[in-house]
Structure formats: structure tokens, C-alpha cells
Amino acid sequence: MTPDQKLFAMDLEDARYRTGVLNGRWGAAEANVLPDDMSWPRACFWLKAAERPDSPERYYIMIDVAGYRAASPTGSFWDPVGKIMLTASQYPKGKPGSRFAQVYRIDWTPGLSKAFYHPYDRFTLSSHTGWTGTMPHLAWTEQNTITDYLDEFQSLLTGDDYVGQ
């Protein structure tokens, strides 16, 4: 195992991560939703969503955790049936102008289906370097863990700004 892989595995054993699993907020994706070529540094999780009409009870995310924790994860929604990144039409929707709609936006061409529009995301942050100064409370540091990442994105899916799929 590489050092980042060991650190990631340790964080999956942490009480905060396990509490989220026990509370049904998130969990590791089941083997049948993973691509055949699944390997490190990719990781797949499900995130519990608030109940909305004609919407799934959970969304899956596929993330790249290379360089974990020194580098933030990057990733986006995953289609567990097609085993590909989720298409824009399948993204969860939020109230117009809400923080939810900004983070899970589908009109950001460079990142569409590749990354969340958030300072935690490595891909997005690479083209928005000023965010670390303007939003330091949301900037990823080596003190953050996968639990922080999952908590940030899962809490949006259970908030009032989430309207469904």
C-alpha cells in the first residue's frame, strides 16, 4: 500500500466516518456498481438524499483520492447502473440560485461530469485558485478527511435547497 492509500484506509476506520455509515448518511458503494477496472486511487461512495418525488434515495459519487490528504479528492456523481459518470440530466436539482445549485451545477463546461464546483474539489480548485483566500473555511487542508468531504456533499442532498432529480 502507498502512504496515501494507508491514510485513506485509516480514515475509513475513524469513528466519524463509521458514525456516518451507521446513521445511514453515506457508505462505500456495493461491488456490483463499480466498474470492472476499479482500482486505487478511485473510490466510490453513496450519499443519502432527502426524500423527494421520483428521485433516488441515494446518489453515488466516484472520486479520485490520489495524494490523499495532501491533495483533495476530485470527482462527481456516478451512475451505478451504467457504470459511468452520471449525465447532466440525471444530476440532482436545487432551487435556482441556491448554494446547492452552485455546487452541483451542470453548466460549468470544464468540469461537467468531472468535478463538483466546490473548493474541496481538486480539479475545480486548480482553475479557481483564489477560492482558498476568499473561502478559507471551505478550502481543503491536510487536516481534512474523507469524512469532511462526504459530510459536505451529503448535507447538501438533505437540505431544503435540494428539490429532487
N, C-alpha and C positions, 0 to 999 in steps of 0.2 A: 504494500500500500504506500502511496505517496503521502507526504506530510499533510497536504490539503485534504486528501481523502480520509486520513485518520482523524483530523479535526472535525470534519463533517460527520463522520460516524459517531464521534463522541457527542456532538451536539444533538444527534438524533436520540441519544440516551438520556439527555438532560431532562430534568423534571418539568421545565416549562414546555418543552416540545411534547413530552408524553401527556401532560395535562391537557393540551390542545387536542391530542388524539382521543383521550378518554372522554373529553367533553363533546366530541363529535364535530370539532371545528375544522380539522384537517387530518390528513393521513397519507401514508405512502400509497401510491397507485398500485392497483392489483396487477399481477403479472400479465393478465390477458389484455390489458390496454396498452402495454408497452410495445414499441417496435422490436422486431427481431434482432436488430443490431444495437440494442440498448447497451451502453457501456459508460463507464466513467469518462468524462465528468458530467454526464447528464443525469438528472434526477427528475422524477415525475411525482406529483402530489395531487390530491383532490382537495378542494376547498368547499366547505359547506356554504350554501347560499340560502337567503331568506326565501320563504315560500311565496311564489308569485305564479299567477295563472300561466299554464302552458310553458313553464320554464323548468329546467332541471333542478334537482335538489342539491347538486354539486357541480362544480366546474373543475376540470383538470388543468394543470399547468405543467409544461415541460420547461425545465430550466437547465442552464449550463452553470456549473459551480466551479469551474476551473479557477485555481488560485484561491480557493475559499480560505479564509475570511479576508485575506489581504485584498482580494478583488471581490466586488459584489457580484451576486448572481445576475444572470440575464435570461429572460425567457418570456413566454406568453402562454395563451390558452392552447390546450391540446384537445384534439378530437379523439376520444377513446375508442370510437368505432372505426373510423377511417385510418386511425393511427398516423395522423398528420396534424400540423398546426391548424387550429380552428380558423375557419373562414370568417371574414368580417361580418357576414350576415348572421353568424351564429354567436357573435360576441354578446355578452350581457349588456343591457342598455341601462342608462342612467338618466335622471332628469336633466334636461338641457341646461348647460352652464354650471352644473354641479361638479364637485371635485371628482366624483365617480366618473362622470362623462369625460373629464380631462385625463384621468389616469388610464381608463380603458378606451381611449379614443381610437377611432378607426380611420381617421382622415390624415394621419401622420404617415405619409408615404414611406420615408426611410425606415420606419420601424414597424409598419403594419405586419402583423402576424409574426413579428420577430421579438418585440420587446414591449413591456409596459412603459407608458410615458410617465416615469417617476424617477426621482433621484436615487432610489435604491437600485435601479437597473443599470448595469454596466454599459450596455450598448447605448442606451439613451443618454446617459451621463457623458459619454465620450463626445457627443455633439452639443451638449448643454453644460459645459464646464463651469459656467457661472452659478449654477444651481447650488454648488457646495457653499458658496458665500451668501446667497440670498435665501437658502432654505437649509441652514446647517442642522436643524432638528430632524430633517429627513435624509441627510447625507449618510451614506454607508460608511462605517469605520470598521477597523479590525475588532472592535468590541461587539459589533452586531453579530447575530447568529441567524441560522435558517429560521428559527422561531420568530424573530423580529420580521423577517421577510414574509413569512406565511401569515403572521398576525396582521400586518399592514394590508395585504391584499385580500385576505379573508374578511376583515372587518368592513371593507367597502361593500362586499357582497351581502352583508346582513344589515346594512344601514338603510335609512329611509330614502336615500337617493337612488337605490337600485330599483328599477321598475320591472325587470324580467328580461326575457330573451327577445 
